[in-house]
Amino acid sequence: MPDQINIDIHAHFFPERYLRLIADEGDPFNATCDFENPEGPQIKVGERASAPMHKRFFDIEARIASMNEQGVDVQALSLTTPMVYWASPDLGLRLSQAFNDGCAEYHAAYPDRFFGLAMLPMQAPDLAVQELERVSSLPGIRGVYMATHIEGTELSDPSLFPVYEKIEALGWTIFLHPTKVVDPARLKKYYLTNLIGNPTESAIAASHLIFGEVLDKFPNLTVCLPHAGGSFPYLIGRITHGWRVRPETQHLKTAPVEYLRRFYYDTITHAHPALDYLVSLVGADRVVLGSDFCFDMSYEQPVAFVNENPSFTPQMRMQILGENAARLLGL
């Protein structure tokens, strides 16, 4: 690889084998994948339906062409909603395997351009550890993808600790992403589930990892938050003040603000001043390029967004565009 590469750590991917498995075996769980829609495949789980998928989600050549146009050299491939937690443990494992094997196939086809963030059946932590064992030797897998909560089980729940222990031992990063947001009924109108719900989920998950002492129990575990950390960086002063004055939080020995740099944050703010604030808070060495590829809420030009920021020095741009993610992914 060249010295400078632009790495998109927030790039969604649906292998066809994953979609076919939902279509073939999702019915008992009220899940379907419709391949007849002329606009693209569409997943539905319960009452929640995805938008029809652009072929860039599952067509490797269309994806490569889009990356070339964006100036993105490498994508870290991740699944997105509905993920796999809605399924039985057995089907969740097989859906995870289908996704992870799809990542490995993309990596084999373009070994310098695609790496995978493994999906795990976190609804069954023993199976999640089993799949971690398998994918740890799978070509191209360099981290783990996980929801901000697992069907109502918060990330601070001790049942998940064996998974964290294995991820820490592998030296991998967890990339978090919302799948179901808090109080969705209030957010259904105006697309607030995404505009407000998704960023709020990052603050909830990060707070559980801090106050649940997950980051203390696993001191070498790193976590990357999507959407520039959502509301978490903006709320850290309030969270830290609460730690000082509220008895519910004072079991924590270290101020919450001291955990800011235990996290990495992608660049998805859609506003340069917001990204400037994040960098001033956590440092340019904790921010990584992200696009949310290839939803309508994504950056179509993620590299240009960073390069156009007038506050960034050339060194900061190099860190954010690739150096930080290369370190996280072990490239």
C-alpha positions as CSV (number, residue, x, y, z in Angstrom):
1,M,0.0,0.0,0.0
2,P,1.2,3.6,-0.6
3,D,2.2,5.7,2.4
4,Q,-1.0,7.8,2.3
5,I,-4.3,6.0,1.9
6,N,-7.8,7.3,2.5
7,I,-9.8,4.8,4.6
8,D,-13.5,4.9,5.1
9,I,-14.4,3.1,8.3
10,H,-18.1,3.6,8.1
11,A,-19.2,1.9,4.8
12,H,-22.2,-0.4,4.8
13,F,-22.3,-3.7,2.8
14,F,-25.0,-6.3,2.2
15,P,-23.6,-9.6,0.7
16,E,-26.1,-11.3,-1.5
17,R,-25.7,-14.5,0.5
18,Y,-26.9,-12.6,3.6
19,L,-29.9,-11.2,1.8
20,R,-30.8,-14.6,0.3
21,L,-30.6,-16.2,3.8
22,I,-33.1,-13.7,5.1
23,A,-35.4,-14.4,2.1
24,D,-35.1,-18.2,2.6
25,E,-35.3,-18.5,6.4
26,G,-36.7,-15.2,7.8
27,D,-40.4,-16.0,7.6
28,P,-40.7,-17.5,11.1
29,F,-39.3,-14.3,12.5
30,N,-41.5,-12.1,10.4
31,A,-38.5,-11.1,8.2
32,T,-38.4,-11.0,4.4
33,C,-36.1,-9.8,1.6
34,D,-37.9,-8.7,-1.5
35,F,-35.8,-9.2,-4.7
36,E,-38.7,-8.2,-7.0
37,N,-38.6,-4.5,-6.3
38,P,-37.1,-2.9,-9.5
39,E,-35.4,-0.3,-7.4
40,G,-33.4,-2.9,-5.5
41,P,-33.7,-5.6,-2.8
42,Q,-35.7,-4.5,0.3
43,I,-35.5,-6.0,3.8
44,K,-38.4,-6.0,6.1
45,V,-38.3,-7.2,9.8
46,G,-41.7,-6.8,11.5
47,E,-43.0,-3.3,10.7
48,R,-39.6,-1.9,9.8
49,A,-38.6,-1.9,6.2
50,S,-35.3,-0.7,4.6
51,A,-35.3,1.5,1.6
52,P,-34.6,-0.4,-1.7
53,M,-30.9,-1.0,-1.9
54,H,-28.8,0.7,-4.5
55,K,-26.5,-1.9,-6.3
56,R,-23.5,-0.3,-4.7
57,F,-24.5,-2.1,-1.5
58,F,-23.9,-5.5,-3.0
59,D,-22.2,-5.1,-6.4
60,I,-18.5,-5.1,-6.1
61,E,-17.7,-3.3,-9.3
62,A,-20.2,-0.6,-8.7
63,R,-18.7,-0.1,-5.2
64,I,-15.2,0.2,-6.6
65,A,-16.3,2.7,-9.2
66,S,-17.9,4.8,-6.5
67,M,-14.9,4.6,-4.2
68,N,-12.6,5.7,-7.1
69,E,-14.9,8.7,-7.7
70,Q,-14.8,9.6,-4.0
71,G,-11.0,9.2,-3.6
72,V,-11.5,6.5,-1.1
73,D,-8.8,3.9,-1.2
74,V,-10.0,1.4,1.4
75,Q,-13.4,0.6,3.0
76,A,-13.9,-1.2,6.3
77,L,-17.1,-3.1,5.4
78,S,-19.9,-3.2,8.0
79,L,-23.5,-4.5,8.0
80,T,-26.3,-2.2,9.2
81,T,-29.9,-2.4,10.3
82,P,-31.6,-4.9,10.7
83,M,-28.3,-6.7,11.6
84,V,-28.9,-10.2,13.0
85,Y,-30.2,-9.8,16.6
86,W,-33.8,-10.2,15.6
87,A,-33.2,-13.9,14.6
88,S,-32.8,-17.0,16.7
89,P,-29.3,-17.7,17.9
90,D,-28.8,-20.3,15.2
91,L,-30.0,-18.1,12.4
92,G,-28.2,-15.1,13.9
93,L,-24.9,-17.1,13.7
94,R,-25.5,-18.2,10.1
95,L,-26.4,-14.6,9.1
96,S,-23.2,-13.4,10.8
97,Q,-21.2,-16.1,8.9
98,A,-22.8,-15.1,5.6
99,F,-21.8,-11.5,6.1
100,N,-18.3,-12.3,7.4
101,D,-17.7,-14.7,4.5
102,G,-18.9,-12.0,2.1
103,C,-16.4,-9.6,3.5
104,A,-13.6,-12.1,3.1
105,E,-14.6,-12.6,-0.5
106,Y,-14.5,-8.9,-1.2
107,H,-11.1,-8.8,0.4
108,A,-9.9,-11.7,-1.7
109,A,-11.0,-9.9,-4.9
110,Y,-9.4,-6.6,-3.9
111,P,-7.0,-7.3,-1.0
112,D,-5.8,-3.6,-0.8
113,R,-9.3,-2.1,-0.9
114,F,-11.6,-4.0,1.4
115,F,-11.4,-5.2,5.0
116,G,-14.3,-6.4,7.1
117,L,-15.8,-5.6,10.5
118,A,-17.2,-8.9,11.7
119,M,-20.8,-9.3,12.6
120,L,-21.5,-11.5,15.7
121,P,-24.7,-13.0,17.1
122,M,-24.5,-11.0,20.3
123,Q,-28.0,-12.3,21.4
124,A,-26.0,-15.5,22.2
125,P,-22.6,-14.5,23.6
126,D,-21.3,-18.0,23.5
127,L,-22.0,-18.2,19.8
128,A,-20.5,-14.7,19.3
129,V,-17.2,-16.0,20.9
130,Q,-17.4,-19.0,18.7
131,E,-17.7,-16.9,15.5
132,L,-14.9,-14.6,16.8
133,E,-12.7,-17.7,16.9
134,R,-13.6,-18.6,13.4
135,V,-13.2,-15.1,11.8
136,S,-9.9,-14.4,13.6
137,S,-8.2,-16.4,10.9
138,L,-10.5,-15.3,8.1
139,P,-8.6,-13.2,5.5
140,G,-9.4,-9.5,5.7
141,I,-11.4,-9.3,9.0
142,R,-9.9,-6.5,11.1
143,G,-12.5,-5.6,13.7
144,V,-16.0,-6.1,15.1
145,Y,-19.3,-4.4,14.2
146,M,-21.9,-4.2,17.0
147,A,-25.1,-2.4,17.8
148,T,-25.4,0.3,20.5
149,H,-27.6,-2.2,22.4
150,I,-28.6,-5.8,21.7
151,E,-32.4,-6.0,21.6
152,G,-32.6,-4.1,24.8
153,T,-29.5,-5.6,26.5
154,E,-27.2,-2.7,27.2
155,L,-23.5,-2.9,26.4
156,S,-22.7,-2.8,30.1
157,D,-24.4,-6.1,30.7
158,P,-21.9,-8.7,32.1
159,S,-23.3,-11.4,29.8
160,L,-21.3,-9.7,27.0
161,F,-18.0,-9.5,28.9
162,P,-16.7,-12.8,27.4
163,V,-17.1,-11.3,23.9
164,Y,-15.2,-8.1,25.0
165,E,-12.4,-10.3,26.5
166,K,-11.9,-12.1,23.2
167,I,-12.0,-8.9,21.1
168,E,-9.5,-7.3,23.4
169,A,-7.2,-10.3,23.1
170,L,-7.4,-10.1,19.3
171,G,-6.4,-6.4,19.5
172,W,-9.5,-5.4,17.5
173,T,-11.7,-2.4,17.6
174,I,-15.4,-2.4,18.0
175,F,-17.3,-0.1,15.6
176,L,-20.7,0.7,17.1
177,H,-23.9,1.6,15.2
178,P,-27.5,2.0,16.1
179,T,-30.1,-0.5,14.9
180,K,-33.1,0.4,17.1
181,V,-33.4,3.8,18.8
182,V,-34.7,4.9,22.1
183,D,-38.5,5.7,22.2
184,P,-39.0,5.2,18.4
185,A,-42.7,6.1,18.5
186,R,-41.8,9.7,19.4
187,L,-39.2,9.9,16.6
188,K,-41.2,8.3,13.8
189,K,-42.4,11.6,12.3
190,Y,-40.0,13.7,10.2
191,Y,-37.4,10.9,10.0
192,L,-36.2,11.8,13.5
193,T,-35.4,8.2,14.2
194,N,-32.3,8.8,12.1
195,L,-31.7,12.6,12.5
196,I,-31.9,12.5,16.3
197,G,-32.4,8.9,17.4
198,N,-29.2,7.5,15.9
199,P,-26.9,10.2,17.4
200,T,-28.6,9.8,20.8
201,E,-27.9,6.0,20.7
202,S,-24.1,6.7,20.6
203,A,-24.4,8.8,23.8
204,I,-26.3,6.1,25.6
205,A,-23.9,3.3,24.5
206,A,-20.8,5.3,25.4
207,S,-22.2,6.1,28.8
208,H,-23.0,2.5,29.5
209,L,-19.5,1.5,28.6
210,I,-18.1,4.1,31.0
211,F,-20.5,3.8,34.0
212,G,-20.8,0.0,33.5
213,E,-17.0,0.0,33.9
214,V,-16.5,-2.0,30.7
215,L,-13.6,0.3,29.7
216,D,-12.0,-0.2,33.1
217,K,-12.4,-4.0,33.0
218,F,-11.0,-4.1,29.5
219,P,-8.3,-1.4,29.5
220,N,-7.0,-2.3,26.0
221,L,-10.4,-2.4,24.3
222,T,-11.0,0.4,21.8
223,V,-14.4,1.5,20.5
224,C,-15.3,3.7,17.5
225,L,-18.5,5.7,17.7
226,P,-20.4,6.6,14.5
227,H,-21.8,10.0,13.5
228,A,-18.8,11.7,15.2
229,G,-20.0,10.3,18.6
230,G,-23.5,11.7,18.1
231,S,-24.5,13.8,21.1
232,F,-21.9,12.2,23.4
233,P,-19.1,14.7,22.9
234,Y,-21.5,17.6,23.4
235,L,-22.9,16.1,26.6
236,I,-19.6,15.1,28.2
237,G,-19.5,18.2,30.5
238,R,-23.0,17.5,31.8
239,I,-22.2,13.8,32.2
240,T,-19.1,14.6,34.2
241,H,-20.9,17.1,36.4
242,G,-23.5,14.4,37.2
243,W,-20.7,12.0,38.2
244,R,-19.5,14.6,40.7
245,V,-22.9,15.2,42.3
246,R,-25.1,12.2,41.8
247,P,-24.8,9.1,44.0
248,E,-25.9,6.8,41.1
249,T,-22.6,7.5,39.3
250,Q,-20.0,7.7,42.0
251,H,-19.0,4.1,41.9
252,L,-16.9,5.2,39.0
253,K,-13.4,6.1,40.2
254,T,-12.4,8.2,37.1
255,A,-14.2,11.3,35.8
256,P,-16.2,10.5,32.6
257,V,-14.4,13.2,30.7
258,E,-11.2,11.2,31.1
259,Y,-12.7,8.4,28.9
260,L,-13.1,10.6,25.8
261,R,-9.9,9.3,24.2
262,R,-10.8,5.7,24.8
263,F,-13.1,6.2,21.9
264,Y,-12.5,6.9,18.2
265,Y,-15.0,9.0,16.3
266,D,-15.9,9.2,12.6
267,T,-16.2,12.4,10.6
268,I,-20.0,12.3,10.0
269,T,-21.1,15.7,11.3
270,H,-22.4,17.4,8.1
271,A,-21.0,20.6,9.6
272,H,-17.4,21.8,9.8
273,P,-17.8,23.6,13.1
274,A,-19.1,20.5,14.7
275,L,-16.1,18.5,13.5
276,D,-13.8,21.3,14.7
277,Y,-15.3,21.0,18.1
278,L,-14.8,17.2,18.2
279,V,-11.2,17.5,17.2
280,S,-10.6,20.2,19.8
281,L,-12.0,17.9,22.4
282,V,-10.5,14.5,21.6
283,G,-7.6,15.3,19.2
284,A,-7.1,14.7,15.5
285,D,-5.5,11.4,16.3
286,R,-8.9,10.0,17.5
287,V,-11.0,11.0,14.4
288,V,-11.4,8.7,11.4
289,L,-12.9,9.1,8.0
290,G,-16.5,7.9,7.6
291,S,-19.1,8.3,4.9
292,D,-22.1,6.1,5.9
293,F,-21.8,4.6,2.4
294,C,-24.1,4.7,0.6
295,F,-27.4,5.9,2.2
296,D,-29.0,9.3,1.4
297,M,-27.7,10.4,4.8
298,S,-24.1,9.7,3.7
299,Y,-21.3,11.9,2.5
300,E,-21.1,11.4,-1.3
301,Q,-17.6,13.1,-1.1
302,P,-16.2,12.2,2.4
303,V,-12.6,12.9,1.5
304,A,-13.5,16.3,0.1
305,F,-15.4,17.2,3.3
306,V,-12.2,16.7,5.3
307,N,-9.9,18.4,2.8
308,E,-12.2,21.4,2.6
309,N,-12.1,22.1,6.3
310,P,-10.2,25.3,6.7
311,S,-9.1,24.5,10.3
312,F,-7.2,21.4,9.5
313,T,-3.5,21.4,9.0
314,P,-2.0,18.9,6.4
315,Q,-0.9,16.7,9.2
316,M,-4.4,16.6,10.7
317,R,-5.9,15.7,7.3
318,M,-3.4,12.8,6.9
319,Q,-4.3,11.5,10.3
320,I,-8.1,11.8,9.8
321,L,-8.1,10.5,6.2
322,G,-6.1,7.4,6.8
323,E,-3.4,7.2,9.4
324,N,-5.7,6.7,12.4
325,A,-7.8,4.1,10.7
326,A,-4.8,2.2,9.4
327,R,-3.6,2.0,13.0
328,L,-7.0,0.8,14.2
329,L,-7.2,-1.9,11.5
330,G,-3.6,-3.0,11.7
331,L,-2.9,-2.2,8.0
